[in-house]
Amino acid sequence: MSSFPKVIFVFVLSLAASLPSAAQSPLSNVLQSPSAPGTSSSPNDPFGRTTPQSTVLGFLHAAQSGDYSIAAQYLQMNAARRQSEGEQLARKLDFVLNQSHAFTGNPAGWSTQPEGTPQEGVPLGHQKLGTMSAGDVEADLEVVRVSDPSAGKIWLISSDTLTKIPELYDQVEARQVEHKLPAVLVKHQVAGVPLWQWLALLLALPVAAGIGWLVLVLLEVPMRWWARRRGHVDIANWRSVSGPAWLLAGTLVHQFFVRYLGIALLPRHYYFQVTSIALIIGATWIVWRVVQWSLRRVRNRALARGHAGTGSLMLLGERMLKAIIFLAGVLAVLGSLGFDMSTALAGLGIGGLAIGFGAQQTIANLFGGVSVLGDEVFRVGDVCKFGDRSGVVEDIGLRSTRIRTEERTLLAIPNGTVATINLENLTRRDKIIFKTNLGLRPESKADHVRFVLAEIRRLLYSHPKVETKTVRVRLIDIAGSSLTMEVLSYILTRDFNEFAAVREDLLLRMMDIMEDSGGGLALPSQTLYLSRDSGVEKEKADNAVKKIAELRDGKQLPFPDFHDEDISSLKGSIEYPPPESALRKPPGESGKAK
C-alpha cells in the first residue's frame, strides 16, 4: 500500500472514532446546540436562527433531545399559538422530516449565509430546503426571514409549511413499518437512531460489500475481452484500482439501502457526511492510481525510444500531479464536513502569494528542474561536470539533483543552480579527444624531425580506434630547450576506460618511433653532456635521414600531409590490441581481438 492510502486510512479511522460524538452534537461552525440557549453563533439570538441551515438543524437537535418547547421556537407562529400547540406541531414536523421516504432534501446544500442564497422563483427572504410528501399530500419545507424584537433578523420555518404538517403526519403515520417490529427494537435508541435501524445498517454492510464485489467482477469481463482484442492480457492496472473501486461501489450500494430505512434526518445527515468522505477517498485513490500507471506507461515508452529526458520529466510530473490530487481530496473532505471552501480557497490564494514571496528559491529550484528535464540536458545515469565537480547523476528531484562524485560522496545541487551553471555532459560525447606535445632534442636535424612527424602520422592513420579526418601532427615550436610537436586526434569511443587504454597504446608506440628514429625526447631541463654520453645514435639517425632522402627522391615525401590514398590504405593496418596483448584470443580461435 502506498503512502497516500495509508494516510487516508488513518484519517478515516480517526474520523470514525469521532462519529458518535458528532451524531450527538452539531458542528461548531454550523450552529449552536439549542439545549444551551445561553450560547449562540449570534449574540442577538439565543437559538442560533441566523441562517436557513442553522434554523432547521437547530430545530432537529432540539426535537431529538426531546425538548419540543425549544423546538417550537423555530416555527413561525404567534406567541399564543406557540403556547397552545407549538410542541405538538413541532413533534409532528420532526416525525415527518425524519422519514426518508417522506422528505427529500440535502442539509449539506442548505444556505449558511445570513441573507440566504438566491433561488429562482423564490422571493427574497424565503428559502426552499426540500419537499415533504405522503400519499396525495405534498408541501415544501420553507423558511422565511423575519424581524424579531429581541433577536433581530432570524429565520423560521414558515407558517405555510406548518399548515400541511398535520395532514402529512397522518399519512406518514399510517405507513409506519415500526408498528410491525418488536417494541424493544423501536423504543430503544442510540444517538437518536432506533435499534432496528442500527441492526439494518450493520446487516447492510456485508450485503453492500458483496454487491460491490459482484459489480467489479462483471466489469472485469469486458476489460479482459478488450485486453485480448488488443493482443495482450494485462489487467494489472485494473487490479491496482480494484480496492478503491470496491470501496466506492460498496459505499454507493450502502447509501442506496439507507435511503429506504427511514433514519431520522439529523443522523442521516451525519451518515451521508461520513460516507461521502469514503466516496471522496475512493475516487481520489482511483485517480491517484490511474495517474500513476498512466504516466509510468508514458515514461517507459519514452525511455524505450531513447527519450530519457522526457521520462525524467514524466517522473517529476507524476509527483506534482499526486500532490495536487491529494490536496484536492483534502479540500473535498473539508467541504463535505461543512467548511466554507470559498473562504479556504481565498486563504490558499493569499497564503500562496505569501509563500511565493518567502520561498522564491524553492520555486526557482522547481522550475529549474522542469527546465533542465524539458531541455534533456542530462538524464539519470549520465556522467556530468557541474562547474568544478563531476560525477554520475543519480536522481533528479523536485528541489535538487543528486550526484555521486568520483570520491563516492553524494552531492546535492539545487535545480535553480543547475539551470544557471556551466554544465558538461560527458556521457553525450560521441568521441574523446587525444592531445599531447612531444619535445625532440634541439640538436635533431630537420630530416630527422620529418621522419618522426611522418611516422607518428602513419601511426595515427593506421590505428583502428583513431578518427583519421581529425589527425593533426605538426611542429609548432623550435625555440627553447626542445623542438615541440603537437599531436591531436579523436579516439572513436565513448567509454573513458577504453580511451585510456588506446591513449596508452598510442603513447607507447610513439616512444617506439622516437627510439627507432635514433633520437629521444627532450628533457624538461638542460642536459650537461659528459664524455660517456653517446648523444644521438649516429647509425639510427643516419637511417632516418636516409629514408627521408629516399622518399624525397621518389617524390613521396608525406609533407605537408599523407596523400588521401595512402591514408585509406593505412587505415586499420595496425593490430589493436597488439599480438602480444593478453586480450588477444589464443591461436586457433580467431585472429580478432576480444
N, C-alpha and C positions, 0 to 999 in steps of 0.2 A: 504494500500500500504506500502510495506517495505521501509526501509531507502534507500536501493540501488536504486530502481526505482525512488524514489523522487529526489535523487542526479542526476541521469541521465536525468530526465525530465527537471530539472533546467538547466543542461548543454546544452540540445538540444535547449531550448528556447533562451539561450544566444547566441548559435551558429547561430540560425535562424535570430536573431536580427542583427548579423554582416554580414549576407549573402549579402545584397545589396552592401555593400562596397567591399566585396570580389569579387563580379561579375564585379566590375568596375576597380579593380586594382589587379595585380598579387601578389602571396605570396612573402613575402620579402626574404624567403630563397630559392626561385626558380629562380627569375630573377628580374631585374630592369625594370621599365617602359621605353619603347623606346621613349616615348614623352619627357623624360628628359635625353638626351644623356650625360649630364654632370656628371651623377651618374651611377655607374655600379658596379656589383659584382667583376669585374676585373679592375684594374687601367689602363690596356693597351687598353681595348676595350670599347668604349663609348656605344656600343649597347648590351653588355652582352651576346655575342655569344660564351661563353666559354664551354657550354655543349650542347649535342643534344636537350635536353628538353628546355633549355633557348632560343635556337635559334628559334625553331618552335613557342613556346609560345610568344616570343618577336615579331615575325612576325605577329601573330594573334592579339596581342594587338595594334600594330601599324596600322594594317588594320582595326580593329574595331573602332579605333579613327578617321579613315578616312585619315590618313597621309600615303599615299601609296609611297611617295618618301622615307620615312624612312623604310617602309616595303620592298622596293626594295633592301635595304642594306643587307638583309638576303638571297638574291638569288645569286647563283654562276654564274656570268656573268661579262664580261669586262666593263670598265667604259663607253665606247661609247654605247654599247647595253643597259646598265642600264639607261643611259640618255635618250635614244630614246624610248624604250619600257618596261623599268623596272616597271613603275607604272601600265601600262595596264596588264602586266603579273602578277604582284602582286595582282591586283584586281581579275583576273580570278582564280588564285590559292586559294585566300581566299574564293571565291564563292564555289569552288569545295570542299574544306576542310570542309566547314560549312554545307554541305549536308550529313545528317546521312546515307542516302541510297547510297551515292557515296563514302564515305570514312569510312574505318574500321580501328580503331587504338585506343589505350588507352594511353592518355597523362600521366597518373599516372605511367605507366610502362616504359616510356622513360628514357634513361640513364641520370643521373645527374653527371656523372664523366667526368672530362675534357678530358680523353683519350677515353671515350666511354666504352661500355660493349661488350666483345667479342660475336659475333654471328656466328653460324655455317653457312658456305658457303658464308660469307661476309668478304671481305678483311679488314685488319686493316685500320683505318681512315675512314671507311664507317659505317653507321648505317641505317637499315631499320626500319621505325617507323610506317608503315601501308601500306594499299593498297587503291588506288583510282580506281573506275570502274564505267562505264556508257555505256550502250549498249554493243557493242563489243570492247570497248576501255578499257584498263587496264594498270595501271602504279603503281610502288612502290613510296611511299614517302620516299626519301632517302636523308640523309645529309652526307656531306663529310667534313673532317678536312683539312684546307688549311693554308698556311702561308701568313699573311698579313704584309706588311712592317711597318704599323703604329700600328696594333693591335696585332701582334704576332699570335699564334696558335688560329684559330677560326673555328667554324662550320657554314656551309652554306648549303642551300637547293640545291641539286645537279643539274647540267645542264641537266643530263639525265632525271630527273623528269620534268624539265621545258619544255622539248621538247614535252611532251604529254599533257600539260595543255590546249592549245587552243582547241584541239580536244575534250578533256574531258569536257571543258566548254560548247562547242556547244551541246554535248549530254545531259548534265545535264540541260541546259537552256531550251531545248525542252520539258523536262518533268516537268517543274516547275508547282506546284499546285497554286502558288501565282497569276498566271495570271487569275485564275477564282475567286479570292476573291476580296471583296471591297478594293479599293485603300487605304482607311483610315486605314484599319487593316494591310496593308502591309507596307506602307510608314513610319508610326509612330512606333518608337522603344523605349523600356525601358530596360536599361542595355544591349544593343546590341541584344535584342530579340524583334521581331515584335509583335504587339498587338494580332494578331490572334493566335500566338503560346502561349502567356500568357493565352489567353482565353481557348485554348485547354488544357493547363496544369491544369487550375482550374476545367474545366469540367471533366477531367480525375480523379480528386481526389475522388468524390463520386462513380464513376464507379469502380475504383480500390478497394475502401473500400468495396463495395458491392460484388465484385468478391472474395475478400479475405475472407469475412464472409461466402460466399457460399462454398468456399473450406473447411473452418473449419467445417461447418455443415456436409458436405459429409464425412470428415474424422472422425467425431464423431460417425457415424453409425457403422463402423466396430469396433470402440472402445467399444461401448455398447454391440455389439454381442460378442466380446471377453470377456468382463467382465461377461456377463451372462453365458458364457460357463464355466468360472472358478467357478461359483456357487455364485457369489455376484455381485451386480451392484454398483460400486463405481467409478465414473468418476470425483470425486472432484479434484484429481491430474491433470487430463486433463483440467478441467475448470480453474485451477490455472495458466496454461500457455496459456490460450486462448487469453489473452490480448496481450502479446508479439508476439504470433504466428500470430495474426491478423495484427499487425504492420509489421511483416516480410512478410506475404503474400501480403498485400496491397502495400507495397513498391516495391516488385518484379513486381507486375502487372503494377504499375505506370511507373516503369522503362521500361517495355516492350512497353508501349504506346509511351513514349518519344523517343525511338529509331526510330520511324517512323514519327516523327513530323518534322524532318529536322532542328532542332535547331542548331545554329552556334556552331562550335567545342569548342570555349572557354567557352561560357555559359554552354554548355553541359558538359564540363569537371567539372565545379564547381557544376553543378546539381548532377552529379554522386558522387562527393566528399561528398556532404551533405547527399544524400540518402544512400550512403554506410555507413555513420555514423549511420543512422536509422537502417540499417540492422545489424550492429555490436551491437547496443543497444538491438535490438530484440533478436538476437542469444545469447548474453550474459545473458539477462534476462531469457531466456528459460533454459539455462544451470544452472543458479543460482537456479531457482525453482526446476529443476529436481534433482540437488544435494541435495537441502533442503529436499524434501519429500522422496527421496530415503534413505538418511542417517537417517532421523527420523523414517522411517519404520524399518530399521535395528536396530535402537536404541530401539524402542518399543518391537521388538521381543526379544532382549537381556534382557530387563527388565522383560518381561513376563516369561523368562526362569530362572530368578534369577541372571543373569549376570549384576549386576548394574554397576560394574567397566567398562565392555565393553560399556554399554550405555553411561556412562560419557565420555569415550574415543571417542565415535561417536560424542558426542556433541562438544568436542574440535576439532575433525577432521572437522566437518561441518564449524566451524568458520574459520579454517585455509584455507579450500578449497574456501570459499566465498571470503576471502581476495585475494587469488590467481586469482580467476575468475575476480574479479573487476579490479585488476592490469592488467591482460591480456586484458580486454576490453578497458582500458585507452590506453594501448600501441597500440592496433589495431586502435583506433580512431586517435591517433597521426600519425601512419603510413599511414592511409588513407588521412590525411591532407598534406602529403608530407614530413614529417620529416624522417630523416635517422635513422631507428631503429637499425641498426648495431652499430652506434655510441652511441645511447641511451642505448642499452643493455650492451655495453662495459662499459659505465659510471655507469650503475647499478651494474655491477660486481665489479668495483673498489670501488664504494660507499658502496657496501655490505661488502667488506672487511674492509673498514674504520669503518663502523657501527658495524661490528662484533667485532673489537678490542675495540671500545668505549662502546659497550653495552654487554659486556661479562656476566654481572649479569642478564640482561634481557633474554639473550639466555639460561643461566643456569636455570632460572625460567621456561622458556618454556619447555625445555627438562626434567626438574624435574617434571613438571605437567604431561607430557606424560608418564614418568617412573612410577609415582605413580598410574595413571589411568590404565596403562597397567598391573601392578602387582596386581591391585584390592586391595590395602592395605586398602582403605576405600572408601566410597561412600557417596553421598549426603544423609543426614538424619541420618548418624551414629554418635554415641556419642564416641568421641575420646579424648585422652590425649596427647597433644603435649608438651613434656618437662614437665614444671610445670603448664601448663594451660590446661584446659579441656573444652569441650563444644560440641555443635551439629554442624556438617558440613552443611552449607547452600548452598555453591556454590564452584565449582572447576573451576577456570578461566584460561586464558592463562598465566597470570602473578602470581596470588596468589590464595590461598584457604581461604575462609571466614568462620569464626567460630562464632557461637552465644554462648557466655560463660554463666556460671551459674549466673553471675551478670547481664545477659541480654545485655552485651555490644557486639559490633561487632568487632571481631579480625581478621585482615588480615595477613596471614603468607605467605611470598614468597615461591613459589613452590620449588626453589632451596634449601631453608632451610628445607622444609617439607621432601625432599628426603634424608636429611642427619641426622636429629634429631631422637631421640628415640620416637617412636610413639606407643601408645597403643589404640587399637580399642576395646572399652568396649562393643560395640553392638555385636561383633562377639563371645564373650564368651558364652559357652554353659551352664555354671553353675557358681555360685558365692560362694566363699569360706567364711565359717563361722569359726572364730577363736577367742578364748578368754582364759584367765587364771583365775582360781578360787583359792583363798587362804583360807585354813581352819585354824582354831585356832591351834596353835602349841601344845596345850595340848591334842589334839584329839588322841585317841588310833588308833592302826593300823587297827583293825577290823572296827572301825568307818569310817576310810578313805576308807576301802574296800567297805563298804556299799554305800558310796557316789559315788565312782567310778562305781560300778555295776549299780546303779540306773540311773546315767547320761548316761551310755552306753545304758541301756534299753530304756531310753527316746529317744535317737537319733535313735536307731534301729527301734523304734515303730513309729516315726514321718513320715508321708507320703511324706513330702517335703525334706527329708534328704536322701542323697545317702549313703546307708549302707556300700558299699565297701570302702569308704574313711573315715569312722568314726575312730577317734583316741582320746581316753580319757586316759591320762597317768599321773601318779605322776612324776613330773620332778625335784622337789627340796624340801628338808626338812630343809634346813638351813634358817637362818634369822628369821623373825618375823611371818612366816606362812608356812604351808605345801601347796606347789603350785602344782596345777593340770592344765595340758594343754588340752584344748578341741578344736578339729578341725574336720570339716566335710564340705561337699559341699551341698549347697541348690540347689535343682533342679528347677531353674528358671533363666530367662534372664532379667527379669524386676527388677530393683533395688528397686522399691517401694514394690513389693511383697516380695523381700528378706528381706527388713527392717521389714516387718510385721512378717515373720517367725522367724527372729532373736529375735525380741522382745518376741514372744511366747516362744521360747526355753529358753531365759534368765529368764523369769518369772517362767517357770516350774522348772528350776534349783534352783531358790530361794525356791520353794515349797519343793524340795528334801532336800535342806540344812536345812530347818525348820523341816521337818519330821525326819531328822537324829538326831535332838536334839542339833545340833551344830549351827554354824553360820560362816559367812565369817569373815576372819581375817581383822582387821583394819590395814590400812597402817602405823599406829603409835603404839607405846607401850601402853598397857592398864593398868591403876592402879586399882586394884581390891579393892573395899571397902566392908564393911560388908553386905551391902544391895545388892551387885551384886550376882545374882543367879549362874553365871558361866554357865557351861554345864548343861542342863536339864537332871538330872540323869535318870528319867524314860524313856524318849525317847532314850537316849544314850544306856541304857541297852537293850531296844527293838532292836535297830540297831545291837548291838553286838550279841544278842540272834539269830537274823535272820541269821547273817553270820555264827554262830555256827551250825544252822540247815542245811544250805547249805553245810558246811564243812562235817558234819556227813553224809549227803546224797550224798557226792561226786558230788555236783552240783555247787561248787564254781566257779563263772564266771571269773576266772583269769588263764592265762593272758588275756582271752577274752571269750565271749559267744560262745557256740557251734553253728555251721552253721545252724543246725535245729532250734535252739532257735531263731536265728536271723531271719530266714524265717517266723517263726510263729509270731514274734513280729511285722514284717513289716506292717505298716498301721493300727495297732491296736489302735493308739491314734486318737481321733476325732479332726480334724482340719478343720475349726475353732472350738473352744470349743463349747459345747452345749449352754453355756450362752452368746455366741457372738451374736451381733446384725446382723451379716452377715448370721446367720443360718435362714433357711426358717421356717415359723410358723408350728407348729404341724398340721398334717393332709394333708400337701402337699407332702413333700419328706424329708427324713432324711439326704439327701446330702446337703453339703454346697453350697452356691452360688458360 
